[in-house]
Amino acid sequence: MIARLLRIKPMSMLTAEAGEQGEHTLKRSLGVVNLVTLGIGAVIGAGIFVLTGQAAALHAGPAVALSFVLAGLTCAFAGLCYAEFASIIPIAGSAYTYGYATLGELVAWIIGWDLVLEYAFGAATVASGWAGYFNSLLAQLHIVIPPQLTAIPGTPLVEYRGQWMPLASLPPGMSDAGLPHATGLFNLVAVLAIMAITAILVLGIKESANFNSAVVFVKLGVVGVFLAVGGMFLLRHPAVAHANWHPFIPPADASGNFGWAGIPKAAASIFFAYIGFDAVSTAAQEAKNPQRDMPIGILGSLVFCTILYILVSLVLTGLVSYKTLNVADPVALGIDATGVSWGALLVKIGAVFGLGTVMLVMLLGQSRVFYSMSRDGLLWKWASAVHPRFRTPWISTMVVGALAAIMPAILPIDRLAQLVNIGTLLAFAIVSAGVWVLRVRHPELHRPFRTPLVPLVPILGILSSVYLMTNLSRITWEVMIGWLVFGLAIYFTYSVRHSKVQQQAGAASAD
């Protein structure tokens, strides 16, 4: 029985799927620029515009820059493994497909189901951050949405300086006495954002990728303006930077935050910022030349974005005290400190567009994972239905979009982000192990890209991912385990009986 559950998907089946063409298959239309910008589109978003401030305020202080270095190293180990897999197996499915080819069907199911935590919950997390910036932008333009429709149920809200915000986001020491109050009912803004992105994805992969590429250049320009304006301000006012960066590693508190222990805690909390580069691998079946372009897309976007994150975190914590950064729009707060009147408006516009592309890549990734699982018989047939005109997995895209739209309406962003982090780290650990296993089982395979220093790099990828997982809260572990138990119930009641690999093996043994 165990041997049956651990059957791998033969490389011959994977190769045949990669070469399929026709209206029932995904359309190969993405070049290397599309792939790199897909990665940047997902990575440069919530991490810079939302989570950097929260991680600094709650866990690491200015040393959040070191947290990005630690998280980036963890991603580098996993990214090298993803790049090798993507060059060997250029089909949709990402870590799910790689696990199926190396560690067996049961592990593949676990990682495929786990990727829902990464991609669908990831899109929901970003939608919450997007709503915060969008509401702030509208307030600056003197357009007010009823505050009850901008936050999850039960959230205490106050109006401060003409803008509604959660009570917990008021500056430290600021009293809410005398301020207008309201209570959140439903985050309608986040729901509408997910619905709009879902519609774009249904219309076509090329259209989605071109939209993403255009917006990526806009938001990179905005981040560049922030670095230029903030950097010049700090050069002219070094005393401000000295005051805000001292101490660079704040002393530890009673709950284990700050100090040296706060750096890995912050790294675990911001790991969400890096999930974009592995989402590139879900588009492998839609790449024109995946063997060459996938490694460039994965590793190129990872290196570029890590450098950008470190620079932004240093400038942001230099401009304002890290204690004030636990807000929905920390970068806007930072540029406000420079006195550049148009800077905050520009940052908010960039964040609104930028976070939109993160949602796009996350939803694209999740629908492609479900597409691959359905094609293998592990999920229902509707999940792999391809629209005859748009050549996209349209039903899967809409179902994932509906699921992702519900979550930010009712769940807080910090809980969502932690679930995304643990799902991502588990995927990284399994992919790292898979590269090592495939090197042992199939050393003869042609590898257009080879992970260096195997097995050292895969081992470091596994250990660093598990280490960061241990820094996440207990409730996050409990929810992930409960989610996987629910998934295994589907696997044993449906997937085992419909698996194409199991059916092929059964036919072979009958002969």
C-alpha positions as CSV (number, residue, x, y, z in Angstrom):
1,M,0.0,0.0,0.0
2,I,2.8,2.4,0.9
3,A,4.6,1.7,-2.3
4,R,1.4,2.5,-4.2
5,L,1.0,5.9,-2.5
6,L,4.7,6.8,-3.3
7,R,4.6,6.0,-7.0
8,I,6.3,8.7,-9.0
9,K,5.1,10.2,-12.2
10,P,7.4,8.8,-14.9
11,M,9.6,11.2,-16.8
12,S,8.1,9.9,-20.0
13,M,4.6,11.1,-19.0
14,L,6.1,14.5,-18.1
15,T,8.0,14.8,-21.4
16,A,4.8,13.9,-23.4
17,E,2.8,16.5,-21.5
18,A,5.4,19.2,-22.1
19,G,5.2,18.6,-25.9
20,E,1.4,18.6,-26.2
21,Q,-0.2,21.2,-28.4
22,G,-3.8,22.2,-29.4
23,E,-6.7,24.1,-28.1
24,H,-7.0,21.9,-25.0
25,T,-3.5,22.9,-23.8
26,L,-2.1,26.1,-22.4
27,K,-0.6,28.5,-24.9
28,R,3.2,29.0,-25.0
29,S,3.5,32.7,-25.4
30,L,5.9,34.0,-22.6
31,G,9.4,35.2,-23.3
32,V,12.3,35.8,-20.9
33,V,11.2,39.4,-20.2
34,N,7.7,38.2,-19.3
35,L,9.1,35.6,-17.0
36,V,11.5,37.9,-15.2
37,T,8.7,40.6,-14.8
38,L,6.3,37.9,-13.5
39,G,8.8,37.2,-10.7
40,I,9.4,40.8,-10.0
41,G,5.7,41.5,-10.2
42,A,5.0,39.1,-7.4
43,V,8.0,39.8,-5.3
44,I,8.0,43.6,-5.3
45,G,4.7,44.2,-3.7
46,A,3.4,43.4,-0.2
47,G,7.0,42.9,1.1
48,I,8.1,46.4,0.3
49,F,4.8,48.3,0.6
50,V,3.3,46.6,3.7
51,L,5.3,43.9,5.5
52,T,8.6,45.7,5.8
53,G,7.1,48.2,8.2
54,Q,5.3,45.6,10.2
55,A,8.4,43.4,10.6
56,A,10.5,46.3,11.7
57,A,7.9,47.6,14.2
58,L,7.0,44.2,15.7
59,H,10.2,42.0,15.4
60,A,13.5,43.5,14.4
61,G,13.7,47.3,14.2
62,P,16.2,48.6,11.7
63,A,17.8,45.2,11.7
64,V,15.0,44.1,9.4
65,A,17.5,44.7,6.6
66,L,19.5,41.7,8.0
67,S,16.2,39.7,8.1
68,F,15.9,40.3,4.3
69,V,19.5,39.0,3.9
70,L,18.6,35.8,5.9
71,A,15.3,35.3,4.0
72,G,17.1,35.9,0.7
73,L,19.8,33.3,1.4
74,T,17.1,30.8,2.2
75,C,15.4,31.6,-1.1
76,A,18.7,31.4,-3.0
77,F,19.1,27.7,-2.0
78,A,15.6,26.9,-3.0
79,G,15.8,29.1,-6.1
80,L,18.7,27.1,-7.5
81,C,16.7,23.9,-7.0
82,Y,13.6,25.4,-8.6
83,A,15.7,26.5,-11.6
84,E,17.1,23.0,-12.2
85,F,13.6,21.4,-12.0
86,A,12.0,24.1,-14.2
87,S,14.7,23.4,-16.9
88,I,14.1,19.6,-16.8
89,I,10.3,19.5,-16.4
90,P,8.9,22.6,-18.3
91,I,5.2,22.0,-17.4
92,A,2.8,23.8,-15.1
93,G,2.5,22.8,-11.5
94,S,5.7,24.1,-9.9
95,A,6.7,22.3,-6.7
96,Y,3.7,19.9,-7.0
97,T,5.0,18.5,-10.3
98,Y,8.6,18.3,-9.1
99,G,7.5,16.4,-6.0
100,Y,5.4,14.0,-8.2
101,A,8.5,13.2,-10.3
102,T,10.8,12.5,-7.4
103,L,9.1,11.8,-4.1
104,G,5.9,10.1,-5.1
105,E,2.2,10.8,-5.4
106,L,1.3,11.2,-1.7
107,V,4.1,13.8,-1.2
108,A,3.0,15.5,-4.5
109,W,-0.6,15.7,-3.2
110,I,0.6,17.2,0.1
111,I,2.6,19.9,-1.6
112,G,-0.1,20.6,-4.2
113,W,-2.6,21.1,-1.4
114,D,-0.1,23.1,0.6
115,L,0.5,25.4,-2.3
116,V,-3.1,26.7,-1.8
117,L,-1.7,28.2,1.4
118,E,1.0,29.9,-0.6
119,Y,-0.9,31.2,-3.6
120,A,-4.6,31.6,-2.8
121,F,-3.9,32.8,0.7
122,G,-1.0,34.9,-0.7
123,A,-3.4,36.7,-3.1
124,A,-5.8,37.3,-0.2
125,T,-3.0,38.7,2.0
126,V,-2.0,41.1,-0.8
127,A,-5.6,42.1,-1.3
128,S,-5.7,43.3,2.3
129,G,-2.6,45.4,1.9
130,W,-3.9,46.7,-1.5
131,A,-7.1,47.8,0.2
132,G,-5.1,49.8,2.8
133,Y,-3.2,51.7,0.2
134,F,-6.3,52.2,-2.0
135,N,-8.3,53.6,0.9
136,S,-5.4,55.9,1.8
137,L,-5.1,57.1,-1.8
138,L,-8.9,57.8,-2.0
139,A,-8.7,59.7,1.3
140,Q,-5.9,61.9,-0.1
141,L,-8.2,62.6,-3.1
142,H,-11.0,63.4,-0.7
143,I,-13.0,60.3,-1.7
144,V,-14.3,58.4,1.4
145,I,-15.6,54.9,1.3
146,P,-17.7,53.9,4.4
147,P,-15.2,52.7,6.9
148,Q,-17.3,49.7,7.8
149,L,-16.6,48.3,4.2
150,T,-12.8,48.7,4.5
151,A,-11.9,46.2,7.3
152,I,-12.7,42.7,8.6
153,P,-15.6,42.1,10.9
154,G,-15.1,43.5,14.4
155,T,-12.1,45.7,13.7
156,P,-12.1,48.9,15.7
157,L,-11.5,51.9,13.4
158,V,-10.7,55.5,14.1
159,E,-10.5,58.6,11.9
160,Y,-7.0,60.2,12.2
161,R,-5.8,63.1,10.1
162,G,-8.7,62.7,7.7
163,Q,-8.1,58.9,7.1
164,W,-9.8,55.9,8.7
165,M,-7.4,53.3,10.1
166,P,-7.4,50.4,12.6
167,L,-7.2,51.6,16.1
168,A,-4.1,49.4,16.6
169,S,-2.3,51.5,13.9
170,L,-2.4,54.8,15.7
171,P,1.0,56.2,16.5
172,P,2.5,55.0,19.8
173,G,1.2,57.0,22.8
174,M,-1.6,58.6,20.7
175,S,-5.0,58.5,22.4
176,D,-8.2,57.8,20.5
177,A,-10.2,60.0,22.8
178,G,-12.3,62.5,20.8
179,L,-11.6,60.7,17.5
180,P,-14.5,59.4,15.4
181,H,-14.9,55.6,15.8
182,A,-16.4,52.8,13.6
183,T,-16.4,49.0,13.5
184,G,-15.4,47.0,10.4
185,L,-18.1,44.8,8.8
186,F,-16.6,43.5,5.5
187,N,-13.5,44.4,3.4
188,L,-15.4,45.1,0.2
189,V,-12.4,46.9,-1.4
190,A,-10.2,43.7,-1.2
191,V,-13.0,41.5,-2.6
192,L,-13.5,43.8,-5.7
193,A,-9.7,43.8,-6.3
194,I,-9.5,40.0,-6.4
195,M,-12.6,39.9,-8.8
196,A,-11.0,42.3,-11.2
197,I,-7.7,40.4,-11.3
198,T,-9.5,37.1,-11.8
199,A,-11.3,38.6,-14.9
200,I,-7.9,39.6,-16.4
201,L,-6.5,36.1,-15.9
202,V,-9.5,34.5,-17.6
203,L,-9.0,36.6,-20.7
204,G,-5.6,35.2,-21.5
205,I,-2.0,34.5,-20.3
206,K,-0.4,36.9,-22.8
207,E,-2.7,39.7,-21.9
208,S,-2.2,39.0,-18.2
209,A,1.6,38.9,-18.7
210,N,1.7,42.1,-20.7
211,F,-0.4,43.9,-18.1
212,N,1.9,42.7,-15.5
213,S,5.0,43.8,-17.3
214,A,3.7,47.3,-17.9
215,V,2.7,47.7,-14.2
216,V,6.1,46.3,-13.0
217,F,8.0,49.1,-14.7
218,V,5.6,51.6,-13.2
219,K,6.1,50.3,-9.6
220,L,9.9,49.9,-10.1
221,G,9.9,53.6,-11.0
222,V,8.0,54.4,-7.8
223,V,10.4,52.4,-5.7
224,G,13.2,54.1,-7.4
225,V,11.7,57.5,-6.6
226,F,11.3,56.5,-3.0
227,L,15.0,55.4,-2.7
228,A,16.2,58.6,-4.5
229,V,14.1,61.0,-2.4
230,G,14.6,59.2,0.8
231,G,18.3,58.6,0.2
232,M,19.0,62.3,-0.6
233,F,17.1,63.4,2.5
234,L,19.2,61.1,4.7
235,L,22.4,62.4,3.1
236,R,21.3,66.0,3.9
237,H,20.1,65.1,7.4
238,P,22.5,62.4,8.7
239,A,21.4,63.1,12.3
240,V,17.9,61.8,11.5
241,A,19.3,58.5,10.2
242,H,21.6,58.2,13.2
243,A,18.7,58.7,15.6
244,N,16.4,56.2,13.9
245,W,19.1,53.6,13.3
246,H,20.4,53.6,16.8
247,P,20.3,51.0,18.2
248,F,20.4,49.1,14.9
249,I,19.5,45.9,16.7
250,P,17.1,47.0,19.5
251,P,17.3,45.2,22.9
252,A,15.2,42.1,23.2
253,D,11.8,42.3,24.9
254,A,10.0,39.8,27.1
255,S,8.2,38.1,24.2
256,G,11.4,37.3,22.4
257,N,11.1,40.0,19.8
258,F,14.0,42.3,18.8
259,G,17.6,41.6,19.7
260,W,19.4,38.9,17.7
261,A,16.4,36.5,18.1
262,G,14.2,39.1,16.5
263,I,16.1,38.9,13.2
264,P,15.0,35.3,12.2
265,K,11.5,36.0,13.6
266,A,11.2,39.0,11.2
267,A,12.7,36.9,8.4
268,A,10.0,34.2,8.9
269,S,7.3,36.9,9.0
270,I,8.5,38.6,5.8
271,F,9.1,35.4,3.9
272,F,5.9,36.1,2.2
273,A,7.7,38.9,0.3
274,Y,9.7,36.3,-1.7
275,I,7.1,33.9,-2.9
276,G,7.0,35.5,-6.4
277,F,10.1,33.9,-7.8
278,D,8.8,30.3,-7.4
279,A,5.4,31.4,-8.9
280,V,7.4,31.9,-12.2
281,S,7.8,28.1,-12.4
282,T,4.0,27.6,-12.5
283,A,4.1,29.3,-15.9
284,A,6.6,26.9,-17.4
285,Q,4.0,25.3,-19.7
286,E,3.3,28.7,-21.2
287,A,7.0,29.7,-21.8
288,K,8.3,29.8,-25.4
289,N,11.8,28.4,-24.4
290,P,11.5,27.1,-20.9
291,Q,14.8,25.2,-20.7
292,R,16.7,28.5,-21.2
293,D,14.3,31.1,-19.9
294,M,12.9,29.6,-16.7
295,P,16.2,29.6,-14.7
296,I,16.8,33.2,-15.8
297,G,13.3,34.2,-14.8
298,I,13.5,32.5,-11.4
299,L,17.1,33.5,-10.3
300,G,17.1,36.9,-12.0
301,S,14.0,38.1,-10.3
302,L,15.2,36.7,-6.9
303,V,18.6,38.5,-7.0
304,F,17.2,41.8,-8.2
305,C,14.4,41.9,-5.6
306,T,16.6,40.9,-2.6
307,I,18.9,43.9,-3.3
308,L,15.9,46.2,-3.6
309,Y,14.3,45.0,-0.4
310,I,17.5,45.6,1.6
311,L,17.9,49.2,0.2
312,V,14.2,50.0,0.9
313,S,14.3,48.7,4.5
314,L,17.4,50.7,5.3
315,V,16.0,53.9,3.9
316,L,12.6,53.4,5.4
317,T,13.9,52.8,9.0
318,G,16.3,55.7,8.5
319,L,13.5,58.2,7.7
320,V,11.2,57.3,10.6
321,S,11.4,55.4,13.8
322,Y,10.7,51.7,13.4
323,K,8.2,52.0,16.3
324,T,5.7,53.9,14.1
325,L,5.8,51.6,11.1
326,N,3.0,49.1,12.0
327,V,0.6,50.8,9.6
328,A,-1.1,49.8,6.3
329,D,1.1,52.1,4.2
330,P,4.5,52.4,5.8
331,V,6.4,53.5,2.7
332,A,4.0,56.4,2.3
333,L,4.6,57.3,6.0
334,G,8.4,57.2,5.2
335,I,8.3,59.5,2.3
336,D,6.0,61.9,4.2
337,A,8.9,62.4,6.6
338,T,11.0,63.9,3.7
339,G,8.5,66.8,3.3
340,V,8.1,66.0,-0.4
341,S,4.4,66.8,-0.8
342,W,3.8,64.8,-4.0
343,G,5.8,61.8,-2.8
344,A,3.1,60.1,-0.7
345,L,0.6,60.4,-3.5
346,L,3.1,58.8,-6.0
347,V,3.9,56.0,-3.6
348,K,0.3,55.2,-3.0
349,I,-0.4,55.1,-6.7
350,G,2.6,52.8,-7.2
351,A,1.5,50.6,-4.4
352,V,-2.0,50.2,-5.8
353,F,-0.7,49.2,-9.2
354,G,2.1,47.2,-7.8
355,L,0.1,45.1,-5.3
356,G,-2.3,44.4,-8.2
357,T,0.4,42.5,-10.1
358,V,1.2,40.4,-7.0
359,M,-2.4,39.3,-6.8
360,L,-2.3,38.5,-10.5
361,V,0.8,36.2,-10.2
362,M,-0.5,34.5,-7.1
363,L,-3.9,33.7,-8.7
364,L,-2.1,32.6,-11.9
365,G,0.1,30.2,-9.9
366,Q,-2.7,28.6,-7.9
367,S,-5.0,28.0,-11.0
368,R,-2.0,26.4,-12.8
369,V,-1.3,24.1,-9.8
370,F,-5.0,23.0,-9.8
371,Y,-4.8,22.5,-13.6
372,S,-1.9,20.1,-13.2
373,M,-3.4,18.2,-10.3
374,S,-6.6,17.8,-12.3
375,R,-4.8,16.6,-15.4
376,D,-3.2,13.9,-13.3
377,G,-6.6,12.8,-12.0
378,L,-6.0,14.0,-8.4
379,L,-8.7,16.8,-8.7
380,W,-12.0,17.0,-10.5
381,K,-12.0,17.4,-14.3
382,W,-13.4,20.9,-14.2
383,A,-10.2,22.2,-12.7
384,S,-8.3,21.4,-15.9
385,A,-11.0,22.7,-18.4
386,V,-9.3,25.1,-20.9
387,H,-11.3,27.8,-22.5
388,P,-11.3,27.2,-26.3
389,R,-10.9,30.8,-27.1
390,F,-8.7,32.2,-24.3
391,R,-6.7,29.0,-23.8
392,T,-6.7,29.5,-20.0
393,P,-7.9,27.2,-17.2
394,W,-10.9,29.5,-16.8
395,I,-13.1,27.5,-14.3
396,S,-10.1,26.8,-12.0
397,T,-9.2,30.5,-12.2
398,M,-12.7,31.6,-11.2
399,V,-13.0,29.1,-8.3
400,V,-9.6,30.1,-6.9
401,G,-10.5,33.8,-7.3
402,A,-13.8,33.3,-5.4
403,L,-11.9,31.5,-2.6
404,A,-9.2,34.2,-2.4
405,A,-11.9,37.0,-2.5
406,I,-13.6,35.6,0.6
407,M,-10.5,35.4,2.9
408,P,-9.4,39.1,3.0
409,A,-13.0,40.1,3.7
410,I,-13.0,38.2,7.0
411,L,-9.4,37.3,8.1
412,P,-6.7,39.7,9.4
413,I,-3.6,40.3,7.2
414,D,-1.1,39.1,9.8
415,R,-2.8,35.7,10.2
416,L,-3.0,35.3,6.4
417,A,0.6,36.2,5.9
418,Q,1.8,33.6,8.4
419,L,-0.2,30.9,6.7
420,V,1.4,31.9,3.4
421,N,4.9,31.8,4.9
422,I,4.5,28.3,6.3
423,G,3.1,27.0,3.0
424,T,5.9,28.5,1.1
425,L,8.7,27.2,3.3
426,L,7.3,23.7,3.3
427,A,7.2,23.8,-0.6
428,F,10.8,25.1,-0.6
429,A,12.0,22.2,1.7
430,I,10.3,19.6,-0.5
431,V,11.7,21.0,-3.8
432,S,15.2,21.1,-2.3
433,A,14.9,17.5,-1.3
434,G,13.5,16.6,-4.7
435,V,16.5,17.9,-6.6
436,W,18.8,15.7,-4.5
437,V,16.6,12.6,-5.0
438,L,16.4,13.1,-8.8
439,R,20.2,13.4,-9.0
440,V,20.5,10.0,-7.3
441,R,17.7,8.3,-9.2
442,H,18.3,9.8,-12.7
443,P,21.8,11.1,-13.0
444,E,21.7,10.6,-16.8
445,L,19.0,13.2,-17.3
446,H,19.8,16.2,-19.5
447,R,19.9,19.2,-17.2
448,P,20.0,22.6,-19.1
449,F,20.6,24.2,-15.7
450,R,22.4,22.4,-12.9
451,T,22.1,23.3,-9.2
452,P,25.7,23.7,-8.0
453,L,27.2,21.9,-5.0
454,V,24.6,19.1,-4.7
455,P,23.8,17.8,-2.1
456,L,25.1,20.8,0.0
457,V,22.8,23.4,-1.6
458,P,19.6,21.2,-1.2
459,I,20.5,20.3,2.4
460,L,21.0,24.0,3.2
461,G,17.7,24.7,1.5
462,I,15.9,22.1,3.6
463,L,17.5,23.2,6.9
464,S,17.0,26.9,6.4
465,S,13.4,26.5,5.4
466,V,12.6,24.3,8.4
467,Y,14.5,26.7,10.7
468,L,12.4,29.6,9.6
469,M,9.2,27.5,10.0
470,T,10.1,26.9,13.7
471,N,10.0,30.7,14.1
472,L,6.3,30.9,13.2
473,S,3.5,30.9,15.7
474,R,1.9,27.7,17.1
475,I,-1.5,28.6,15.7
476,T,0.0,28.8,12.2
477,W,1.3,25.2,12.5
478,E,-2.1,24.0,13.8
479,V,-3.9,25.6,10.9
480,M,-1.5,24.1,8.4
481,I,-1.8,20.6,9.9
482,G,-5.6,20.9,9.9
483,W,-5.5,22.1,6.3
484,L,-3.4,19.1,5.2
485,V,-5.6,16.6,7.1
486,F,-8.6,18.0,5.2
487,G,-6.7,17.6,1.9
488,L,-5.7,14.0,2.7
489,A,-9.4,13.2,3.2
490,I,-10.0,14.3,-0.4
491,Y,-6.9,12.4,-1.6
492,F,-8.0,9.1,-0.1
493,T,-11.7,9.4,-1.0
494,Y,-11.3,10.7,-4.6
495,S,-7.7,11.1,-5.9
496,V,-6.4,7.6,-5.3
497,R,-9.3,6.1,-7.4
498,H,-8.9,8.6,-10.3
499,S,-5.1,9.0,-10.4
500,K,-3.7,8.4,-13.9
501,V,-0.4,7.2,-12.6
502,Q,-2.2,4.6,-10.4
503,Q,-4.3,3.5,-13.4
504,Q,-1.3,3.2,-15.7
505,A,0.5,1.2,-13.0
506,G,-2.5,-1.1,-12.6
507,A,-2.8,-1.6,-16.3
508,A,0.8,-2.5,-16.6
509,S,0.6,-5.1,-13.7
510,A,-2.5,-6.6,-15.3
511,D,-0.6,-7.2,-18.5
